[in-house]
Amino acid sequence: MGASTDSDSSVPPVRAEAQAPVPSGRGGPLRRNRPLLLLVLEQLTSSVGRQVTALALPLLAIVHLGAGPLGASALLAMAYLPGVLLSPLIGVAVDRARLRRLLVAVAWLQVPAVGSVPLAAALDGLTWPHLFAAAAVSGALGSTQGVAAQSGLPRVVPADDLLPANSWLTGARTVGLVGGPALGGILIGLVDPAPALLVECATYAVGGALFLALPASLNRPPQDAGRGARSRIAALREGLAVIRREILLRRQALAAAGLNLGGGAGSGLFVLYVDRELGLPPWQLGTVYAAYAVGMGTGVLVATAVTRALGMDRAVRVCALGAGAALFLIPAASLGPAFPVLVLYQLLFGLLATVWSIAMTTSRQLLTPAHLLGRVNAFLQAVLTATLPLGAVAGGWLAARVGIVPVLTGAATVALAGSGSLWLPRGPAVRSP
């Protein structure tokens, strides 16, 4: 490693009151943007595979290893933990790597990582260490792919098209989120959970081929990459300097952390709350979950129009605040009538959280220098990834002591407080030292 340079020298000063411009959408028809279509197709296939695995993996641990609640929870945590711990290094690697080659490599490495599990199960050799290791490796590779794809999008889509492009990608993930569990349930009903994991292997193999078809220009570093620091420590400082200087990024991270903490607690207790506290029949629970998918789909369809009408900054603030406030409808359902209140909650939260996520991602891509986008994305992804399971675990622990409804109310308060931070005064301009 070479000598480090001044981390501040490669990052232009950013004023605290700066706002991300709203793309005009004049970059040309997106349906003719071949790299974007490849990314959308990859997101569609890989999200289906991940949802199948999210259902099959804990069932595999239960069937083959006799897992209880602790084992299933630990397995889920192991899938998240590597991405959180390694995110700073992932960000540096993404900013320095030949991006197309990296995307292909991490997609194809997922095939043996995930595929080793059904192979071991077929040979009656599956063990807990193997299962944990596979979840950890797959989680780290998935985090790398997520950061790399987000960082590469501004290099294949004009700035004017970033907002609708992010909507397209979110829409593809939404389709997978809806269709994946259904496909997983059918496969597991027909075969053992282990062979169902081969669906994710197939989607990663296809995803690697789609990444390979991306433009070769992605293997060239961004225009300003040569100005960056050489040592990893200095490179990390460069990424942190962007977040430190740009108050919008800090506020977005705080808002997202609050929403994920509150939302994680609510999600972890939701089924138990609906069953024990509200006594809703299964068909109503299924309808409630379907309402969330409808809300997400609507959010994808209207995100571009809403963001352009309100402006990027206001869309992020309004939708984040609305999503946080919607969480209060969960404990309010205990006052009755429960079913329509929960349907309304899922519709509102799915809609507002989706528009907020699309607008927030686009503003981050517009505000961050291209050669530092990997590090900024990785830092923020670590914050968001860590807070969701933390909220679920904390919510479960507290609910066992004070009850479900008080914890759900507290979780909504945390989410609203986090999203409300976006409305605080921006303060004086922050200049480069």
N, C-alpha and C positions, 0 to 999 in steps of 0.2 A: 504494500500500500504506500502510496506517495504521501508527501507532507500535506497537511490540511491547510486550507486557505480560510480567510475570514468569511464566516458563514453569512454575514450581512451583505457582502459585496455583490452577490449574485441575485439578490431579491430586491426589486424596485420598491421604493417606499409606497405604502398604501394608506390613504386617509381613512380614518375610522368611519366617516359618514358616507363612504363610497357605497354605491348600490350596483348590483348586477343589472346590466341593461336587459330589457325584454327583447329577445330575438324577433325580428320582423317577419320571419317565415318566408323570405324571398329567395332562399337559396336554391330553389328548383324543386321539382316533384320528388318526394322521398322514394316513391315506388321505382324510380330509376337509379337510386343510389345502391349499387350492388353490394358494397361492403356493409351498409346498414342492413340490407335484407339478409345477408349471411349471419350477422350478429343476432337479428331477430329470430331467425330459424334456429340458431344454436340455443338461444335462451328458451325457446319453446320446447325443444327436445330435452335439454338438460333439466329444466324445471319439472317436467313430467317424471324423469328418472329420479330426481331427488325426492319428490313426493312419494313415489312408490317405495323408496328406501326408508323414508321417515316412518312409514307404516310397517315395513317388513323387518327392519333391523331390531326394534324392541321385541316384536313377536318372535323373531329368531332366538333372541336371548332368553325369552320365556320358555319356548318350546324345547330348545336344545340344552340350555344351561340352567333352567329353573330360576330365572331371574325374578326378584321381587321388586317392590317400588324403588328401593335404594339402588339396585343394580341398573334398572332402566334409567333412573335419573342420572346416575354416574356416566352411563353410556352417552346420554344426550350432552352432558357437560363436556365430555371428552371430545365430542365433535366440534364444540365451540372454542374450547380453551386454546388450542394451538394458534388459531387465527388471532386471538387476543394477544397472546404472549409474543408472537412472531411478527405482528403487524408492522412495527417500525422497520425491521429488516426486509419485510416483504415490500414495503414502500420504496426503499432504496433500490432493491433489486429490480422492481418494475421500472423505475425511472432510468436505470442504467442498461436494462436488457434490450435485446432485439425483440420487440414486442410480439410480433407474429410468431417467432420461434418459441417464445416463452408460453404463449397461449396454447400452441399445439402441444408442447411438452407436458404442461400440467394437465391438459385434457387426457392425453394418452397414458400418462402415469396413473391416472385414476382407475384405469381398467384393471391392472394387476392389483392395485390397492383394494378395490372393492371386490374384484373377482376372486381374490384369495379366500374370502369368507365362505361363499357357497361351495368352493372346492374343498375346503377343510371340513365343512359340514357333511359333504357327500362321502368323505373318507373317514367320518366319525372322529376327526381330530380337532374339532373346534374347541378352543379354550378361551377363558376370559382375557388373558394377556393378548391373544391374537385379535380378539374382537375390539379391545380397547386400542390396540396399535392401529388396526385398520381404520377405526373411527378418527383417530388423531391424525393419521397421514392424510386421509381423505378430507378432513376439515381444513388442514393447512393448505392443501392443494386448492380446495374450493375457495378459500380466502384469497389466495394469490390470483386465481382466475378472476374473481370478482373485482379486485382492485385493478388488475391489468385491463379488463374490458371497459371499466368506467373511465380509466385514464386514456385508453386508445380511442374512445368515441369521438372526442373533439378533433382527432387527426384524420378521421375519415368522413366526418359530417361538417359542413360549414356552420359557423357560429349561428347564422340565422335559422338553421334547422335543428339546433340542439334540443330545443323544447319539445317539438313534436317527435323527434327521434327518441328522446327519453320516454315519451308516452308510448311509442310503439314497443319499446323494450319492456316497459312495465306491463303493457297489455299481453305480451307473449308470456311473461312470468305468471300473470293472472290466469291465463288459460291452463298453464301447467298446474297451478295451485288448485284449480277446480277439477281438472280432469285426472291429475295424478293419483289422488287418493281413491277415486272410483276404479281406475285401472288396477291399482295395487290391491284393492279389496277383491276384485274379480280374480286376479292371478293367485293370490294367497288362498282364495276359496277353492281353486282348481289344483294347485300344487303346494308344496311346502314353502314357507317363507324364504328359505335359502335360494331356490332357483329364481324367485322374483327379483332378487338383487341383480340378476343378469340383465334386467331391463336398464338399470343405471349404467352398467358396463357398456351396453350397446349405445346408449345416448352419448356417453363420453367418447366412444370411438367415432361416432358420427360428428360430434362437436369438434374433435381434433381435425377431421377432414374439412369441416367448414372453416375453421380458423386458418387452415393451410391455404384456402382459396382467397384469403384476404390480401390486399395489395402488399407487394414487397416493400413499399415505402415505409411500412410500419416497423421494418427491421432497422431503419435509420433512426438515430436519436432525434429528439425535438431540436428545433433551431438553436435554442439557448443552452442546450445540455452541456456544451463544452465549458461553460462558465462556472459549473458547479464545483463543489469541493470534492477532493479525491478520497479522503478518509471517510469511513462509514459514520463515525461520530460527528464529523463536521457536516456530512450530508443530512443526518438526522436533525441537526440544528437548523439547517436551511429550511426543512419542512416545518419545524416548529415555529420558525421566524414568521412564516406566512400566516399561520394561525394566530400568533401573538399580535401581529400588526393589523390583521383584518378582523375587526370586531364582529362582522356579520358571521364569519365562520365560527367564532367562539360562541356566539349566541345560538347559532343553529345547533352546535354540538350540545350545548346545555339543554336546549329545548328537546332535542331528540332523546337525550339521556333521561330527562324527566318523563317523557311520553313512554319510553321503553320500560322504565322502572314501574310506572303505574300500569301500563298495558300488560307487562309481564305478570304482575301480581293478579290482575284481573283475568288474564288468560289461564293462568295456572289453577285458579279457583272456579272458573266459569262452569264447567260441567258439574262439579260437586255442588255448587250453589244452585244451579238449575234443578238438579235432581233432589237434593235434600231440603233446601230452603223453599223452593218454589213448587216443586212437585210437578213439573211439566212433563207430559208424555213424550216418548222418543220422537214422534213425528213432528212435534212442535220444536224440539231441539234441532232436528234436521232442517226445518224451515228457517230457524234463526241463523244457522250457519250459511244456508243458501242466500239469505239476505245480505250477508257480508260480501259474498262473491258478486252479487248484483251491485252493491255499493262500490266495490273496487272497479268493476267494469264500467260503471257510469263515470267514476273519477278519471279513468283512462281516456274516455271519450271527450270529456269536457275540460281536461286539464289545460290544454293549449288555449282554448277560448277564455277560460276563467283567468289564467295568468296574464294574458294580454289585456284583458279588460281591467284588471285590478293593478297591474304592474307586478314585476317579479317580487319585490320586497314586500309589498302589501299582501300578495297572495300567500307567501310563506307565513306571514304573521297571522293573517285571518284564519287560514286553514289549520295551522297548528293549534291556535287557541280554540277553535271549534272542535277539533278532535279531542283535545284535553277535556273540554266541557262535556262532550258526549259520553265520556266514561261515567259521569254521575248517573246516567240512565240505568246502569247496571244495578247499583244498590236501590235506586228508585223503583225498580221492578218489584221489590219486596212489598211495596205499598199498594201494588195492583193498579190496573190489570197487567200481569207480568208478561204475557206473550206479546201483545202489540208493542209494549215498551221496549222489549229486547229486540224485536224486529226493527223498530225505529233506531235503536242504538247501532245495530250492525249496519244499517243502511247509511246513517250519518257518518259513523266512524270510518267505514270502508271508503266512502266518497271523499271525505275531507283529508284523511290520512294519505290517500293516494295522490290527490292533487298537491298536497304539501310535499310529499316525497319527491315527486317529479320536479316541482319548482325548486326545491332545495338542491337537488342534484345538479340541475341545470345552472343555477346561480354559482355553485361551487366550481363547476367546470369553466364558467366564464370569468370568474374572479382570480383563479389560480394560474400562475405561469405554467405553460405546458410541461416544462422540464421538471417541475416540482409536484405535478398533479398526483403522481403515484404515492408520494409520501403523505400529502395532505389527505387523500382518500383513505390511506391505510390507517393513519392516526384516528380519523373520525370513525372508520369502520370498527376499530378496536373499542372505542367508547360505546358505540351502539350495540355491538355484539356482546359485550360484557354485561351491560345493564339489563338486557332482556331475561337471561336465566337468573341473574341476581334478584330481579324483582319477583320472579316466580318462586324462588326458594324462600326469600324473605316473607312473601305473602303467605305461603303455606305455613311457615313457622309461627307467624303472628296469629293466623286464623285459628290455629290449634289452642291459642291462649285467650284470645279476646273475642273470637267469633268471626264469621265470614263477612257479614254485612259491614261492621266497623272497618275491617281491613279494606274492603272494596271502596268504601267512602274515602279512606285515607289514601288509597292508591290513586283515585281520581283527583284528589287534592294535589298530590305530588305531580301528576301529569299536567294539571292546569298551571301549577306554579312554574314548572319547567317551560311550558309553551309561553307563559306570560312574560318570561324574561326577554322574549323578542320585542316586547313593547316598551322596555326600559329606555330612557334617554341614551342616545349614542355617545354623548360626552364630546370633549374636544378632540381635534384631529391628532392622530398619532403619527409622528414623523420618524424617519430613520435616524438613529443616533449618529 
